[in-house]
Amino acid sequence: GPDQVEVLDLTTYPTIKAEVGLVSSVAALPEFDPGDDAFIAGLRYSVVVLDLKDGGPPVCVFRATNAKHELGRSRWLGIILKGGAFDTLVDEVYLLDLGIDCIASDGLLFIFQKGSFQTIFRFFDEIKRKAGATLQVLRKRDIIEGFDEFERACLGQVQMAAKMYSAATAAYFPTLTVTKLKAVAKQFHRDVRFHRSGGRERVVFDPADKWELLRLLDDDLLASPLTALMYEVNSKRVLQVLKRAPEATKRTVPSRASAARSQKQAPDKRHRVAK
């Protein structure tokens, strides 16, 4: 929602960490040159750096901006009242608002405006780089049929790239196999195909439903031990690492009709019953 704040641990994103570190050392920054057209044309953000009296880490307050925030490059005309008459303002003027998009301090980045955050730190480029490295690992493992199309889909949309990277950071990813994927797809009745060719079985990427394979790779499925229903989840928080799957996952899956009835009676969990 609009009142939610996301937090990034910058140790996970070294490129963003480096940029925050650069601007937090104000004394080391070069002096601003108003005649540097290339720099102004590439403006992405303004930042206010607060040095704390107690000597703690500086606090950097970021706000997305662009070249048009220089008054002379915007569609606005600046005028000033002098001696009862208005005159054109010829000085270099930069327009800054009081909004806050992100705050960085002590290795953490607090995100108030996600879209602005992506603009400020070129987050799509960062995620694409990480997802690209992950995809190369998957390519070598040769477990996906139609891999070229899968790679283009992941790198063409920031949400898919982020989900691909999310899967790669999970503890299970290094030991992920087609056998495990097939077992989960069967258990949760997922519409994912598997195909054997050249003596090797692979999971098939379907461009018509680009997200289905990603959901499977990112472990978006769970079984409730309370209701024995199976869910597709939008977010996950690990409560405990189990040595084996809970018994509930071995129960007979209820019919679609009974699952639908149970879902109507259950409170909203922001999940939906898997087909």
N, C-alpha and C positions, 0 to 999 in steps of 0.2 A: 504494500500500500504506500501512499504518499508520505506517511509518517515513519516508514521503516528506514533504518540506517544499516547499510552493509559494511562489514569490516574485512579488510584484506590484511593478511600477514605479509609484509613486504619481503620477507626472506624467501617467499615462494615466487616472487616476481622481481628478479634482480634488475631488469631494465627500468621498471618504475622506481625501485629503491634507489637506483643510481641517479635518476632525474630529481627525486625529492632531495637527495643528499647534495646535489649540485646547487639547487636554488636555496637550500637552507643555509649555505655558507655565503651570505650576502657580500662580505668583504672580498671574496674571491671572484665575484662576477664582474665581467667587463662593464664599463660605463655605457649607458644607453646612448645610441647615436640616432637622433631623430631623422637623419638623412639616409639611414640604411633602409632603403625601400624593400630589399629582399627580406630583411628580418621582419619588418612590419607586415609585409604581405603574408608571412607565415605565422603570425601571432595565433596562438591557440589558447592562452590563458594568462591571467594576472595572478600574482601570489603576494600575500602579505605574510611576512615572517615575524613572529613574536618571540623575542628572547625573554626567558623567564628570570626573574630576579634571584631565584634560589639556585640558579645554575643548571636547572634541568634541561632536557633536550628541547630544542626550538620547536615551535608550533607553526606549521605552514598552512595557510588558509588559501585554497585555490578557487578561482572563478573562471569559467570558460569565457573567452573573448575572441575577437578577431580584428582585422585591420580597420573595420568600419567604426571601431570604438575610438579611433583617432578622429576628432571632429572634422578635420579637413578632408578626410577620405570618406565621410559618410554623406547621406543625402540631406543632412541637417545643416542649416546656416546659423552660425553663432553670432549674436548681436549683443552689444553691451550699452547700457544707458549711461551717457556722459552729458552733464550740463543740460538735462532736460531733453536730449535728443539721443536717438539710437545710432550707434555706429557699428560697422562690421568688426567682428573679433578676428584679429589676424595672428594672434599668438598660437603656439602649438598647444592644443587642449586634448586631453584624453578623458573619455567618459568611463567611469567605473561605478558599478552599482554595488549595493550592500549585501547582495545575495552570497550564499556559500554553497559550493558544489561538493568540495571535499576538504577534509582536514587531515594532515599527516603529522604524526609525532611519535617518537620512540619506537619506530619500526612498524607502526600500524597506520593504515589509511582508512578513514571513515568516509563513506560515500553517501551523500545526501541526494544527488541527482545522477542516476546511472548513465543517462545519455551524455551528459556533460563530462562525466568521468571518462567515458570511452573516447571522447574528443580530446580532452586534455592530455591523456597519456597514450593516445593511439593504441588503445587496449586491443582493438581488433587485430592489429599487427602483431602484438605480443601473443595473443591467443593463437593466431594462425601459425606463428613460429613454433609454439609449443605443440600444437596439434599436428603440425607437419612432421615434427620429430617423432611423435607417437605413431603416426601413420606409416612412417618408414619402418618402424619396428614391426608393425602389423603386416606390412607387405612381405617382409622377410619370413614371417611365420607362415604365410600362405594358407590362411584359414578362411578367406573371404573370396567368393566368386563374384566377379564384377567389381574388382577392387578399384580400378581407375575411376569408374563412375562414383563409387563410394567416397573416394578421396576428393573428387571435385565437389561433391555435395557438402562434405564436411568443411572444406576450405572456402566455400562460397557463401557461408552464412555464419555469423559470429556465434549464434546460439548453438549451432551444431558443432562448431569448432570447440567451443567451451565444453560441451558435453563429451566430446571425444577426449579432451584433455582430462576431464573429470574421471572418466573411466580409467585412463592410464595411470592416475595417481592412486588408484585403489589397491589394497594389499593383494587382492586375488588376481590382478591383471597379469603378472608374470607367469602364472601357472594356468592361464585361461586356455582351454582347448575346445575343439569342435565337439568332443564328447560331452563336456560339461554344458556347453551352449545348447546342445540338442536335448539334453535331459531337462534343462530349465524350460526350454520352449515347449516341450511335451507336457511338463507338469502344469504350466500356466496357460496351455492352449493358445500359444502365440502363433500368429500367421507368418511364420518364418520357414522358408524352404531350405533343405539341405540337398546337395547334389554330389555324387561321387563320379570323378573322372580321373583318368591317369593313375588309378590306384589310390586316390586320395579323396577324402570327403571334405567338403567346404560348406560354409553357410552362405546362402545366396543373398546378395544385396538387391532389393527391389526398388527401383527409382520411383515407382508409383506411391510407395509409402516409405519415404526416406528415413523417418524417425524410428521405425519398428526395430531395425537392427541396432540402432544406437541405444534404445531402451534396454535391449537385451544385454548389450555390452556393458552398460552403465549400472546394471543390477537394480533396475527400477521396479522390481516385482517382489512382493512379499505375501506370505500366508499368515493369517491371523490365527493364533492358537485359541482364541476365545470363540470365534464364530466358524472357523474352518473355511472362511471365505478367502479368496485370493484378490489382491489389490495391485494396481499400478500406482505408484507413489510419485509425488512431485518433488519431494525433498526427503532426505534421510539423515538421521542422527544415530550413530551407533551407541547402544546402551550396554551391550555386553558381547564379547566374542565367544561364540559357542564352539565347542569341540566337534559337534555334529549337528545336523539339521534337527529342529524340533519335531516331535512326533506329529504335530498338527499338519506338517507338510506332507505326511504320508497318507492322510485320510483321503477317502473318496471325494472327489470334487462334486459339489452339489450341481444340480441341473441349472441351466440358465434361468429358468422360470423361478426356481426357489431362491437362487442367488439374487434375482431382481427384487423378489418380495422382501428378502432379508435386508437388502440395501435400502429399501424404502422405509423400513421400520427402524433402521440404525441411524444414530445421529450423524451429521455431516462431518466426515473426517478429511475432507478436501482430497479424497482419493476416489478412484472409480473402480468398480469391479472389472477385472480383466475378463475379456471374452474367452 
